[in-house]
Amino acid sequence: MPPSRAFRTLGGVLHARQRPSPRYYSASTRPRAPTSTSVAFSSFHLAGALLLAGGFAYTLQTRPVHFDGPPLQTTTLAEVDEVTKQKTKITRHSPMRLRMEALIHQHQQQIVFALEQLDGSKFRRDEWTRPDGGGGISCVLQDGNVFEKAGVNTSIVYGELPRSAIDKMRADHKSFVDPQIEKLNFFAAGISLVLHPHNPMAPTVHLNYRYFETSDPRDPVNATGTASQNWWFGGGTDLTPSYLFEEDARHFHKTIKAACDKHDKSYYPRFKQWCDKYFWIPHRNEARGVGGIFFDDLDASAQPSSKNPREDIFNFCSSGLEAFLPSYLPIVNRRKDMPYLPKHKAWQQIRRGRYVEFNLVNDRGTAFGLRTPGARIESILMSLPLTARWEYMHPVSGTGVQEPESIDSTEQEEEKLMQVLKRPKEWIVAGPRAQHPEAGFDLCYVTDHIVVTSGPSSEWPKKAYRNPVDQLVAFLDKKHGQDWCIFEFRAEGTEESRQGREKDQRQRVAVVHCKAGKGRSGTVTTAYLISEEGWKREDALHRFTTRRMRAGFGQGVSIPSQLRYVGYVDRWANKLGKKYVERAVEIVEVHIWGLSEGVKVAVDGYVDGGKTIKTFYTFTRADKTVVDQSNTNNQTKDPEFLASPPTSESTSRSSTVSSSLGSSYSTYSSPHTTPVQTVILKPASRVILPTSDVNIDLERRNRAGYAGFTMVTSVAHVWFNAYFEGGSEGYNSGVFEIDWNAMDGIKGSRQKGIQALDRLKVVQDMSVLPKELGLQRFTPPESANSSCRASSFQEEPQPDKIKTKNKERQSAGVEEGGGEEKEKEKESTQGCAKAGD
């Protein structure tokens, strides 16, 4: 112990007007009992005593000491803590024992006050003490207006663990003290509450947070013996309804998850699974309730990278206690006045019987309390309800009763609860997708033979908010036997091997998933319904949305490019006779209206059979021809961008964009407008994609004037298929046009950031010969200007399809022609130059 801490500890004892107990190192000597005589110390003697005691205590802390005699002091840890509480204020520098005691007493008062306001009745308050130190406060309410029985208890225990208890604890803590230690002092502090409402529609709730530490009995105050100090935290909260309201369960889990995420995002998934396992009733093969979180033995090993793990876990427990009232009070307020019948009350009593079974048979906390010498039995059994019921072979919940093929309409709500108790479900799913009522997780049947789900996982923390693979497979096996197979559309790669039962491919159920089971899965599913089952486009999209999404959470397929491809399938199936020709495509030019500064434009496509997206070309400043410019500044040129990134002093563009090309420039919010340009981008080398799928990718960066670095302020892209943008009608070239507002945003959303342009046009050529796919460089002949002929740049929109001659025939004709052909080419070139003035 450092001298400063020794000053505070010894000073507290001295100021308590008690003579300090002397130390003895001989087995023949005996400690004298402390007297009540007041002792006067001069300031000189007091200072000397403090210095000597501090130095001696620090020596004991830093040098190994072996004790062969009886206990070194008669002052117990409980006595020292009691003096400290009387003479000093509890702060963050106080021992964790005292901080935990203060925390649980504070929250006991807050919770009791809130419950009294809700119920309108007062709690009975009993304070009790233990002979060996500590005590507790039991606050109990019986036969109230809302609660049949409610208890909020705190307890502080100082005691001694015998050898048998030490051996048992070592199973969970491998470094638990010296194996030669025969007994060990311990401290435990905890808060526990159980609330049993009258109304069967209102759920029972349980909460417990606790702290445990040990110290060497030969020197419990300073912990300088051969036994090291051990500590850990435990706790959690869980909900036990008699009738299931899913919105209540989701609210409860969402609130406690938010408390967990403040400290460690892995806490909620880990502790939720732990809760499902702990509150399982093995002899009934069902859960006690709908879960929550549970953890035990949380010590320094749980925070290996933390500089102060005990402080971090203490703060986590504090957040858990703060989250209790927001997690439960809204639920009981919604349910406490709901009407109910005698049969509902009878079912509540049966479920409370299960509560009693778990607490008396399976709960370790109850068992530990009942085994503790001098325990207060009334406080330990406070968790049991006033009334409970057991029926022999109850048709819904009786153990060993076969599940009926059909459920009586009067017992459907009870059976709904039992299905969840037998198969605990995830209450927080990945996004706004609907849960399947029977499966209990993120899954939907679009039709009887098409199932859509999010990407399954077997790893934490993803397993907490995505479908666990083992549960998904078990559900599919139960519902469909061997007739199902999973089809994955996840470009990010899969965590699991392909799962499926493929004996009868004609009748099997298709289980489709991507990452979230929404955009890509919805595109594939609706495309199948349109092309193979003859659905109308709008009907297929509507079916997917209503089956996959929760009400009010938007469309199932919502990304513009995915909707575009659904439209392609509709044309392919209903207008083109299901004819499709995969062709290579050359990107000839890209025209952009209203281009802001600092925008990077790239062309992407598929390779490796569609498994990989490759960037085929990124335009540079040398590829740009400025047709029109507005308010441009002479700034330092950056070759990586088509225009220099604007500084932070430049005013951002307004989000208002006109839909017509003639007025497609954005309005501005101040006279100091952001420079914009109308440009033609023509690649220096031929850009040939091996497939007809094209992606134009945009990224805008903004330069910070005060620091010089750049940051991304806009991200957008658009996918299209050249075959459906001209090639399907026999043309060798075509034009694809799109406004900024219709482009895809960040990570499958419409959010693109600050507007980077007004309108985009891509000119493509599909007359590429197979032998040209390997070309890297291409210099067009002087007599040919196919890009200008394909689409001269104007401020009025051109026709979507432009019919041109084959480029090779065109080149050959120019070479063989005379002066007339050259004159035509000269006029064409001049026309292009005029458009670029």
Order of alpha helices (4+ residues) and beta strands (2+ residues): alpha-alpha-alpha-alpha-beta-beta-beta-alpha-beta-beta-beta-alpha-alpha-beta-beta-beta-alpha-alpha-alpha-alpha-alpha-alpha-beta-beta-alpha-alpha-beta-beta-beta-alpha-alpha-alpha-beta-beta-beta-beta-beta-beta-beta-beta-beta-beta-alpha-alpha-alpha
